[in-house]
């Protein structure tokens, strides 16, 4: 049974489990708990259950968390968007709920705690196979905490499995720096155990491999300002020779965002005809989210010297479709002209792809700024822009121009906006680059707010964003209530 089939079966099973406050628990029937973890097949099912837990709620959260505070999307009928777009981020908003990520963390903790015992029960279960599953669990736990720490700042750090409703669930928050250190440790250990390949494209893209871990590390080290380590991690992916950019052309959209699992994909949440990608319905049949038409020309200006078919492939008919009410075409288009059918919404949700690694390395080089780092950074940006046939109008740094670090970072942030438009990365890209050196680049956040905020709320929102504590989400109010008095609200929202 392949990854997608196992995931579908387990997803239906997981839906029957119960919740207790903010931490999702294992089944409480003691017979089920005692009879499970007896064989390698059950360990495999548990590992696939970790992936299953990620394909239902996670894409919704990761897309919304990354885009609703940005300037590139609009919404007609999503109440949380209205509040956030107006600068009123409240602990009671449904979007603040982090339970799906903690649920996945708990599944990882359960596997790490229980799977080693199966070695004594099943002679066919080997240490090599156990290490593979442990690598996946450590890496995904690290990835979940990476999202939580970036969006919430300080969060509870849970490293033990929750096995009983009687267990104390009141856990204090840990500082972001502590969370980042734990993520670094989890990823390093995961890398030491990880496989290079599962010898199957779907599993290579849909499960944790060394390349997936290295991509996460390249990202993490930009947040901890360890630029040498970020470059080293990115180079491991690049030098593996296993990845490349899907070339410019009519098949670009179909190959990268419809068929998915392309040469560019590194880690993708897998969907199928049995379990369709929910974004197709969300973005196609209602106006929940659509491209902000007012700023699309900012990122994809019309170049009168280029024929339409030679324009930046990521713009109109790529990321969005102006003639279809600015629908988010990445998730709807079968190709640049045709829409998918209802039964063709099998596209994966891509967490990391090769273009991401190239631009992460470009950013690390720009921040390191030693020797010819700026030139190397520009060369990587040029690869991305050449593939997309980006317009010369958006070339912020011209040949022969004196390169400054601030100018290069602005160029990278703008290029990431074009490349990863609507992929749930916008707020993180802006925040990561704004916060360095005691918020030396607050202008990046201010520019984004000016481009996307309602005019009548602009000064109020800009004033709020001057308090850097506002850059993190509030802890869900229901979880504050459940964790009282140990779990306390993030300072800005007290």
Secondary structure, 3 states (H helix, E strand, C coil): CCHHHHHHHHHHHHCCCCEECCEECCCCCHHHHHHCCCCHHHHHHHHHHHHHCCCCCHHHHHHHHHHCCCCCEECCCCHHHHHHHCCCCCCCCHHHCCHHHHHHHHHHHHHHHHHHHHHHCCCCCCHHHHHHHHHHHHHHHHHHHHHHHHHHCCEECCCCCCCCCCCCCCCCEECHHHHHHHHHHHHHHHHHHCCCCCCCHHHHHHCCCHHHHHHHHHHHHHHCCCHHHHHHHHHHHHHCCCCCCCCCCCCHHHHHHHHCCCCCEEEEECCCCCCCCCHHHHHHCCCCCEECHHHHHHHCCCCCCCCHHHCCCCCECCCEEHHHCCECHHHCECCCCCECCHHHCCCCEEEEEHHHHHHHHHHHHHHHCCCCHHHHHHHHHHHHHHHHCCCHHHCCCCCCCCCCHHHHHHHHHHHHHHHCCCCCCHHHHHHHHHCHHHHCCHHHHHHHHHHHCCHHHHHHHHHHHCCHHHHCCCCCHHHHHHHCCCCCCCHHHC
